[in-house]
């Protein structure tokens, strides 16, 4: 039973964003009958910020994208699905550079203005010829209205495309944001990667873009986990073209808060969509830790709970097993944790307090909460005022089936 | 397919150990038709050392045992299976103390000379009456020859009892060691706990016992993981009665090494037996990390690999998926890891080097290695000379089935 799809913000189709054109088509790397190559064209003067996986075993496209971005803001993002170009050594880097160089040649820009992104099988060489053969057609197909096609073209084993748009009236104008994403951690056989691209026509400088992206990622893509297996290819970009005429610099605090909230909300909802679509998942679980001494501590506790196989299987079963939750809290890396102060809830139903099952605990009610497609495990630590939410999925037999199938 | 049982050291049945008597019987806490209560009597002058779970949510018996042990060496260890007396708050502590006090009264010792241990369901009150009703019979049944019965009485969802004995000729005499253990991390529904008790007739002081136990645990029980879910009740004790007449103090270096090796080997083999019996497990996997800058670093890398759901499901499948192994290495908490220096082997077959699949990689051979009930994933980091081995099991559908079954 797949969890219900989240409403798509306030738009029925992805909003075009001034300063960006998109294209998608098939180059036949691995899939048949669907697009697997996407291009995002970025207007000059666009501020760009990116966050990449911190996995030291990072894929060739991540190495190249980082290096190119360090030199100058990009004009093109070239994304392929079906091959992650990871575990390919120096040859993989050369392949990524070659695809960028060919696109740059056709588009009339310097090679470092192209950023490569890949997702798919690890350990196989990127079929550059298939990609470069489609570049002229890709460039010719650029349009403001292809975000949905791009969202589909970057899918690997996602069962649904993921996009969201938001509009914010501010600064005497209107700002649009559209984001696309794919993936669910590294949960599918050899299909690495979470990718996310958010475009906006708000104007800002690169420093602001980096700060907004960093904060938004902390609350969104860096607050989800399916199985704790950080991919080799994760990347998230925020691109701000400025073509709306609304400038961050000129916005008052209230307007800035509105734009930030729209960005954070969009990215958070894309992130949750990724977890909902996690292979084998039947539930979206929010682990909401409050009363921590620091944000880092709150996250440490939340991740320990979110990664516990025993908690995740209990969630699959709809089993209100507070013992497993508290055992996970008790082993989290927090100094001097006083379990007697810990209070635990399922949604608003209190299940654990004072070191034992809570007075008023109703197993039937607790089981009902945990049988829903979405619920919250809330943990109050009684140590301060910091908090964090981590979203995760349950651990099911399907997850094991999918990942234990012998690779052909 | 359960992994083959490990040979039981150099004895066909547990060796009696001078200075210790054991008893086991049924008190009917939860199980029918089997023993669930065990008693180990410890001679005066026995040096005792213990290691307990560091889970802050520790069970009442752990709280009481720690406190009693801090006052004086024990005369009795009282162990029950079927109820962990965890998550029971202050009432649980009172229950544990009451059982200790009643045994102490019957045996004629001070209450703090009794250490309680429990394993089983979390969150339910300990049925003290059932336990105390059997204490006279338990005391009357004490004998040097009941180690096997005790090993069976402390089982919860173990499928096989776990015991080992060793003999060491040294210091002009012979030293015997016998150990019993149960559990497999916290992998069974509500059945918390790994417990291990090692008795020897070697004489040593308490400080030596603590040091030997600490070192032995580091190489054994603290180097296994099934699912990373540290129990609330884990405990391991080393008891040295001295009744062999052989004194640690008088042994030369070679003899000390022989005794230490026997102890470490016994505990390591008990620990491996626990992992082999992990619920749902079909494989015992050694994650052998070498060339680390420190032991802590080696362990951090080994645990990251051993806890990775994607690596564990690949092991279940017998799928030589080096990409998943290296992705786990790449996300381990090691500063400045240079993946280009990492070399990875399955047993002695090299599968990854120089940032890509190793030259000479033979998928058929690799798959054959991974289809065996036991194998080693060896990872060379090229950063130093430190090493560590962590043993783990695979992640299977059975694990999920067992732990996602709704608790009745």
Interface residues (C-beta under 8 A of the other chain):
Chain A: X54 X55 X56 X57 X58 X86 X87 X88 X89 X90 X91 X92 X122 X123 X186 X187 X189 X190 X192 X227 X228 X229 X230 X231 X232 X307 X308 X309 X310 X313 X314 X316 X317 X318 X319 X321 X322 X323 X324 X326 X327 X328 X329 X330 X331 X334 X337 X338 X339 X342 X352 X354 X355 X356 X357 X395 X396 X397 X399 X400 X401 X403 X404 X405 X406 X407
Chain B: X54 X55 X56 X57 X58 X86 X87 X88 X89 X90 X91 X92 X122 X123 X186 X187 X189 X190 X192 X227 X228 X229 X230 X231 X232 X307 X308 X309 X310 X313 X314 X316 X317 X318 X319 X321 X322 X323 X324 X326 X327 X328 X329 X330 X331 X334 X337 X338 X339 X342 X352 X354 X355 X356 X357 X395 X396 X397 X399 X400 X401 X403 X404 X405 X406 X407
